[in-house]
Amino acid sequence: MDELQPPRRGGPPWRSGARSRTAAGLPWVSTAVLLVFVMVGTGFAEEGQGRRPLDLAARLLLLVAVGVLLLRRRRPVVAVATTCAATLVHLAAGYPYGPVFVAVAVGCFSAIVTGHREAAWWSLGGLWAGHVLVSHWLYRWLPPDGDRAAPWTQQGFITAWVVAVVAAAELLRVRREQWAAARAEREAAERRRADEERLRMARELHDVLAHSVSVINVQAGVGLALLDSDPEQARTALTTIKGASKEALDEVRQVLANLRTPGDAPTSPAPGLDRLPELVEQAAAAGLTVTVGSEGDPAAVRPGAGLAAFRIVQEALTNVVRHSGSRTAEVHIGYGSGRLRLRIDDAGPATGGDAGGSGNGLVGMRERAAALGGTMEAGPRPDGGFRVLAELPFTGPDRDRRPPEPPEETT
């Protein structure tokens, strides 16, 4: 019953080749083996039964009962019904019992596991009922002459056999459904991991580019405004643009390299709060004065929490540069009670219609905090400024670790 096995990946090439050839056509090999077994086995089984000897008609009935199983994949209902009918005719004609019941079991299994349960039950039930009629009532008018009613113990054995076949087929059907559900769940989990990885990459690229482009935009405006009146200050702005763009390109290359070669380690460590002075320098180059204060011991911060904290501060300062009329900002970092607390304030007022930003930046900050089991709030202060508050757990999941790679498929 090689066609009843669930599909598997990998394995020896000769086995995969055999499966592909069988799947492409009809199950010739297993059906031929079963036909030989039934023909030879029935010849041995007829001895001592006192029934009609096997003749050409009997052989043809056995050939039909087994040969129709070639269609058990494409036409399982036809296969099981024809097998049961040919077997019943074989027994009603007075021919000996034998391994033809194995063909009935194969047809029943194929129908049940492919979803045609009622057809299998009706066919098998019809065979059982027909056998009861033949062996306990119609035997008087059927060959062989002088036949007597079959003992009820024999009928009990056949009934137990029918129940066992149905139960085993149903068990196999349930197991196949469980395998299919588990395979679908694994595929869905792989898709979710891929989606989460793409979202992480997109968030990283947004945070890097939003901050660097904002600095570049501000410095480009300064350079254009001072190009004629103060060339030295314009040169400083251009130098800042060059440094910001180089840093952005380096980080983008690192993110894309991790995306293209997921098996390799990053070429540089993920940024953390130890790189906060670089943010302060970049903000100063954009005309923003940042005051940083901290309390507590930062040694317990894991890389995932450090990266999220760095990106939140980066995005908050970017929003100050882009959306606030204030040229000052305050960053306070608190370590303690197993949590990292961030507070970023600016005095305002907001320029344009957005205070603190209204695009994907705030959404990205909330997603970073939520991914670690933390919280993030942002909103205007009563005095007209804007405040970002975030709390991240020290022991949250390390989100900058890459998920395990799926096994390579065998070609």
C-alpha positions as CSV (number, residue, x, y, z in Angstrom):
1,M,0.0,0.0,0.0
2,D,2.7,2.4,-1.0
3,E,0.2,4.9,-2.3
4,L,-1.3,5.4,1.2
5,Q,1.9,6.8,2.7
6,P,2.0,10.6,3.3
7,P,4.3,12.6,1.1
8,R,7.8,13.2,2.5
9,R,10.6,15.4,1.5
10,G,14.2,14.3,1.1
11,G,15.3,10.7,1.4
12,P,17.3,8.6,-1.0
13,P,17.1,9.6,-4.6
14,W,15.9,6.2,-5.7
15,R,13.0,6.4,-3.4
16,S,12.0,9.8,-4.5
17,G,12.2,8.7,-8.1
18,A,10.0,5.7,-7.5
19,R,7.4,7.9,-5.8
20,S,7.4,10.4,-8.6
21,R,7.0,7.7,-11.3
22,T,4.1,6.1,-9.3
23,A,2.5,9.4,-8.6
24,A,2.6,10.4,-12.3
25,G,0.6,7.3,-13.4
26,L,-1.2,4.3,-11.9
27,P,0.1,2.2,-9.0
28,W,1.1,-0.7,-11.3
29,V,3.8,-2.2,-9.0
30,S,1.8,-2.5,-5.8
31,T,-1.3,-3.7,-7.7
32,A,0.8,-6.4,-9.6
33,V,2.3,-7.6,-6.3
34,L,-1.2,-7.8,-4.8
35,L,-2.5,-9.7,-7.8
36,V,0.2,-12.3,-7.6
37,F,-0.3,-12.7,-3.9
38,V,-4.1,-13.1,-4.3
39,M,-3.8,-15.6,-7.1
40,V,-1.2,-17.8,-5.5
41,G,-2.6,-17.4,-2.0
42,T,-6.1,-18.4,-3.1
43,G,-4.7,-21.5,-4.8
44,F,-3.2,-22.6,-1.5
45,A,-6.2,-21.6,0.5
46,E,-8.7,-23.8,-1.5
47,E,-7.3,-27.0,-0.1
48,G,-9.5,-28.4,2.6
49,Q,-12.4,-26.0,2.2
50,G,-14.7,-28.3,0.2
51,R,-15.7,-25.6,-2.2
52,R,-15.5,-25.3,-6.0
53,P,-12.0,-25.5,-7.4
54,L,-10.6,-22.5,-9.0
55,D,-11.3,-22.3,-12.7
56,L,-11.1,-19.6,-15.4
57,A,-14.2,-17.8,-14.1
58,A,-12.8,-17.7,-10.6
59,R,-9.5,-16.4,-11.9
60,L,-11.3,-13.7,-13.9
61,L,-13.2,-12.6,-10.8
62,L,-10.0,-12.4,-8.8
63,L,-8.4,-10.4,-11.6
64,V,-11.3,-7.9,-11.6
65,A,-11.3,-7.6,-7.8
66,V,-7.6,-6.8,-7.8
67,G,-7.1,-5.1,-11.2
68,V,-9.7,-2.4,-10.5
69,L,-7.5,-1.2,-7.7
70,L,-5.4,0.5,-10.4
71,L,-8.1,3.2,-10.2
72,R,-8.0,3.5,-6.4
73,R,-6.4,7.0,-6.6
74,R,-8.4,8.4,-9.5
75,R,-11.7,6.7,-8.9
76,P,-11.7,5.3,-5.3
77,V,-15.5,4.9,-5.2
78,V,-15.5,2.8,-8.3
79,A,-12.5,0.8,-7.1
80,V,-13.9,-0.1,-3.7
81,A,-17.4,-0.9,-5.0
82,T,-16.2,-3.1,-7.8
83,T,-13.7,-4.9,-5.6
84,C,-16.5,-5.7,-3.0
85,A,-18.9,-6.7,-5.8
86,A,-16.4,-9.0,-7.5
87,T,-15.5,-10.6,-4.1
88,L,-19.2,-11.2,-3.3
89,V,-19.8,-12.8,-6.7
90,H,-16.7,-15.0,-6.1
91,L,-17.9,-16.2,-2.8
92,A,-21.5,-16.6,-4.0
93,A,-20.3,-18.8,-6.8
94,G,-18.9,-21.2,-4.3
95,Y,-15.3,-20.5,-4.9
96,P,-12.9,-20.7,-1.9
97,Y,-12.2,-18.1,0.7
98,G,-8.7,-16.6,0.5
99,P,-6.6,-13.4,0.4
100,V,-9.1,-11.7,-1.9
101,F,-10.2,-10.0,1.3
102,V,-6.8,-8.1,1.3
103,A,-7.9,-6.5,-2.0
104,V,-11.1,-5.4,-0.3
105,A,-9.1,-3.9,2.6
106,V,-6.9,-2.0,0.2
107,G,-9.9,-0.6,-1.7
108,C,-11.6,0.3,1.6
109,F,-8.5,2.1,2.9
110,S,-8.0,4.0,-0.3
111,A,-11.6,5.3,-0.3
112,I,-11.7,6.3,3.3
113,V,-8.4,8.1,3.4
114,T,-9.3,10.1,0.3
115,G,-12.6,11.3,1.9
116,H,-15.1,8.8,0.4
117,R,-16.0,7.3,3.7
118,E,-19.7,6.6,3.0
119,A,-18.9,4.8,-0.3
120,A,-16.4,2.6,1.6
121,W,-18.9,1.9,4.4
122,W,-21.7,1.0,2.0
123,S,-19.5,-1.2,-0.2
124,L,-18.1,-3.1,2.8
125,G,-21.5,-3.3,4.5
126,G,-23.0,-4.6,1.2
127,L,-20.3,-7.3,1.1
128,W,-21.0,-8.3,4.7
129,A,-24.7,-8.4,4.2
130,G,-24.4,-10.3,1.0
131,H,-22.2,-12.8,2.6
132,V,-24.7,-13.3,5.4
133,L,-27.5,-14.0,2.9
134,V,-25.4,-16.3,0.8
135,S,-24.0,-18.3,3.7
136,H,-27.2,-18.6,5.7
137,W,-30.0,-18.6,3.2
138,L,-29.1,-18.5,-0.5
139,Y,-26.6,-21.4,-0.2
140,R,-29.4,-23.9,-1.0
141,W,-29.6,-22.6,-4.6
142,L,-26.0,-21.7,-5.1
143,P,-23.0,-24.0,-5.9
144,P,-21.4,-26.1,-4.7
145,D,-24.1,-28.8,-4.5
146,G,-24.8,-30.1,-1.0
147,D,-23.3,-27.0,0.7
148,R,-24.4,-26.3,4.2
149,A,-24.9,-23.1,6.1
150,A,-21.7,-21.5,7.4
151,P,-21.2,-21.6,11.1
152,W,-21.9,-18.4,13.0
153,T,-18.4,-18.4,14.3
154,Q,-17.2,-17.9,10.8
155,Q,-19.6,-15.0,10.4
156,G,-18.4,-13.5,13.7
157,F,-14.8,-13.7,12.4
158,I,-15.8,-11.9,9.2
159,T,-17.7,-9.3,11.1
160,A,-14.7,-8.6,13.3
161,W,-12.6,-8.4,10.2
162,V,-14.9,-5.8,8.7
163,V,-14.9,-3.7,11.9
164,A,-11.1,-3.9,12.1
165,V,-10.6,-2.8,8.5
166,V,-13.0,0.2,9.0
167,A,-11.4,1.2,12.3
168,A,-7.8,0.9,10.9
169,A,-8.8,3.0,7.8
170,E,-10.5,5.6,9.9
171,L,-7.4,5.8,12.2
172,L,-5.2,6.2,9.1
173,R,-7.5,8.9,7.8
174,V,-7.3,10.8,11.1
175,R,-3.5,10.5,11.2
176,R,-3.3,11.9,7.6
177,E,-5.5,14.8,8.6
178,Q,-3.3,15.5,11.6
179,W,-0.1,15.3,9.4
180,A,-1.7,17.7,6.9
181,A,-2.8,20.1,9.7
182,A,0.7,20.0,11.3
183,R,2.3,20.6,7.9
184,A,0.0,23.6,7.2
185,E,0.8,24.9,10.7
186,R,4.5,24.7,10.0
187,E,4.1,26.5,6.7
188,A,2.0,29.2,8.3
189,A,4.6,29.6,11.1
190,E,7.4,29.9,8.4
191,R,5.3,32.6,6.6
192,R,4.8,34.4,9.9
193,R,8.5,34.3,10.6
194,A,9.2,35.6,7.1
195,D,6.7,38.4,7.5
196,E,8.1,39.4,10.9
197,E,11.6,39.4,9.5
198,R,10.5,41.6,6.6
199,L,8.8,43.9,9.0
200,R,11.9,44.1,11.2
201,M,14.0,44.9,8.1
202,A,11.5,47.6,7.0
203,R,11.5,49.1,10.5
204,E,15.3,49.2,10.6
205,L,15.5,50.8,7.2
206,H,12.9,53.4,8.1
207,D,14.6,54.4,11.3
208,V,18.0,54.6,9.7
209,L,16.9,56.6,6.6
210,A,14.4,58.8,8.4
211,H,17.0,60.1,10.9
212,S,19.8,60.4,8.3
213,V,17.7,62.1,5.7
214,S,16.3,64.5,8.2
215,V,19.8,65.5,9.2
216,I,20.8,65.8,5.5
217,N,17.8,67.9,4.7
218,V,18.5,70.3,7.5
219,Q,22.1,70.6,6.6
220,A,21.4,71.0,2.9
221,G,19.1,73.9,3.7
222,V,21.8,75.5,5.9
223,G,24.5,75.0,3.2
224,L,22.3,76.6,0.5
225,A,21.5,79.5,2.7
226,L,25.1,80.2,3.7
227,L,26.8,79.2,0.5
228,D,27.5,82.7,-0.6
229,S,27.6,84.6,2.7
230,D,29.6,82.1,4.9
231,P,31.4,79.4,2.8
232,E,33.1,77.9,5.8
233,Q,29.8,77.2,7.5
234,A,28.4,75.8,4.3
235,R,31.5,73.6,4.1
236,T,30.7,72.3,7.6
237,A,27.1,71.6,6.6
238,L,28.4,69.6,3.6
239,T,30.8,67.7,5.8
240,T,27.9,66.8,8.1
241,I,25.9,65.7,5.1
242,K,28.7,63.5,3.9
243,G,29.2,61.8,7.3
244,A,25.4,61.3,7.8
245,S,25.0,59.8,4.3
246,K,28.0,57.5,4.8
247,E,26.7,56.2,8.1
248,A,23.2,55.7,6.6
249,L,24.7,53.8,3.7
250,D,26.8,51.6,6.0
251,E,23.7,50.7,8.1
252,V,21.6,50.0,5.1
253,R,24.3,47.8,3.6
254,Q,24.4,45.8,6.9
255,V,20.6,45.4,6.9
256,L,20.5,44.3,3.3
257,A,23.5,42.0,3.8
258,N,21.7,40.2,6.6
259,L,18.7,39.9,4.3
260,R,20.6,38.4,1.4
261,T,22.8,36.1,3.4
262,P,20.8,35.0,6.4
263,G,23.3,32.4,7.4
264,D,26.2,34.9,8.0
265,A,26.7,36.9,11.1
266,P,26.4,40.7,10.9
267,T,29.6,42.5,10.0
268,S,29.1,44.9,12.9
269,P,27.2,44.8,16.2
270,A,23.7,46.2,16.3
271,P,23.6,49.8,17.7
272,G,22.7,50.3,21.3
273,L,22.7,53.0,23.9
274,D,26.5,53.1,23.8
275,R,26.1,54.9,20.5
276,L,24.0,57.6,22.0
277,P,26.8,60.2,21.8
278,E,26.8,59.7,18.0
279,L,23.1,60.6,18.0
280,V,23.8,63.7,20.0
281,E,26.6,64.8,17.6
282,Q,24.3,64.3,14.6
283,A,21.6,66.2,16.3
284,A,24.1,69.0,17.1
285,A,25.1,69.1,13.4
286,A,21.4,69.6,12.6
287,G,21.2,72.5,15.0
288,L,19.6,70.6,17.9
289,T,21.1,70.8,21.3
290,V,20.5,67.5,23.2
291,T,20.9,67.1,26.9
292,V,21.3,63.5,28.1
293,G,20.8,62.3,31.7
294,S,20.7,58.8,33.1
295,E,20.4,56.9,36.4
296,G,21.0,53.3,37.3
297,D,23.3,50.6,36.0
298,P,23.1,50.0,32.2
299,A,25.0,46.8,32.4
300,A,21.9,44.6,32.5
301,V,20.4,45.8,29.2
302,R,20.4,43.0,26.6
303,P,21.2,43.8,23.0
304,G,17.6,43.6,21.8
305,A,16.4,46.1,24.4
306,G,19.5,48.3,23.7
307,L,18.7,48.3,20.0
308,A,15.0,49.2,20.5
309,A,16.0,52.0,23.0
310,F,18.5,53.4,20.5
311,R,16.0,53.4,17.7
312,I,13.3,55.0,19.8
313,V,15.6,57.8,20.9
314,Q,16.8,58.2,17.3
315,E,13.2,58.5,15.9
316,A,12.2,60.9,18.7
317,L,15.1,63.2,18.0
318,T,14.4,62.9,14.3
319,N,10.8,64.1,15.0
320,V,12.1,67.0,17.0
321,V,14.3,68.1,14.1
322,R,11.5,67.7,11.6
323,H,8.4,68.8,13.5
324,S,9.4,71.0,16.4
325,G,10.3,74.7,16.5
326,S,12.5,74.0,19.5
327,R,16.2,73.7,19.0
328,T,16.7,71.8,22.3
329,A,15.7,68.3,23.5
330,E,16.2,66.4,26.7
331,V,16.8,62.6,26.9
332,H,16.6,60.9,30.2
333,I,17.4,57.2,30.7
334,G,16.5,55.3,33.8
335,Y,17.7,51.8,34.7
336,G,16.1,49.9,37.5
337,S,13.4,47.4,38.6
338,G,14.1,45.2,35.6
339,R,13.0,47.9,33.2
340,L,14.6,50.5,31.0
341,R,12.8,53.9,31.0
342,L,13.2,56.5,28.3
343,R,11.9,60.0,28.3
344,I,12.5,62.4,25.4
345,D,11.2,66.0,25.7
346,D,11.3,69.1,23.6
347,A,9.9,72.5,24.4
348,G,8.0,73.0,21.1
349,P,6.0,74.5,19.6
350,A,5.2,72.2,16.7
351,T,5.9,73.4,13.2
352,G,3.2,72.7,10.6
353,G,0.3,70.4,11.6
354,D,2.2,67.6,13.2
355,A,3.6,67.5,16.7
356,G,6.0,64.8,17.3
357,G,5.4,63.3,13.8
358,S,2.4,61.6,12.3
359,G,3.9,59.0,9.9
360,N,5.3,55.6,10.5
361,G,7.8,56.8,13.1
362,L,5.5,56.7,16.1
363,V,3.9,53.4,15.0
364,G,7.4,51.9,14.6
365,M,8.4,53.0,18.1
366,R,5.3,51.4,19.6
367,E,5.9,48.2,17.6
368,R,9.5,48.0,18.9
369,A,8.4,48.5,22.5
370,A,5.5,46.0,22.2
371,A,7.8,43.4,20.6
372,L,9.8,43.4,23.8
373,G,6.8,43.4,26.1
374,G,7.2,47.1,26.8
375,T,5.1,50.2,26.3
376,M,5.5,53.5,24.5
377,E,3.4,56.7,24.8
378,A,3.8,59.9,22.9
379,G,1.9,63.2,23.1
380,P,1.9,66.9,23.7
381,R,2.9,68.3,27.1
382,P,0.7,70.9,28.9
383,D,3.3,73.6,28.3
384,G,3.2,73.2,24.5
385,G,6.1,70.8,24.1
386,F,6.1,67.1,23.2
387,R,7.1,64.0,25.2
388,V,7.9,60.4,24.4
389,L,7.8,57.9,27.2
390,A,8.9,54.3,26.7
391,E,9.5,51.4,29.1
392,L,11.4,48.3,28.0
393,P,12.1,45.1,30.0
394,F,15.7,44.2,30.6
395,T,14.9,40.5,30.1
396,G,12.6,40.7,27.1
397,P,13.2,38.5,24.0
398,D,16.4,39.4,22.1
399,R,14.8,40.5,18.9
400,D,18.0,41.2,17.0
401,R,18.8,37.5,17.0
402,R,17.9,35.9,13.7
403,P,15.3,33.1,13.7
404,P,16.6,29.6,13.0
405,E,17.0,28.8,9.3
406,P,14.7,26.2,7.8
407,P,16.3,23.0,6.6
408,E,17.6,23.0,3.0
409,E,15.4,21.2,0.5
410,T,16.9,18.3,-1.3
411,T,16.8,18.7,-5.0
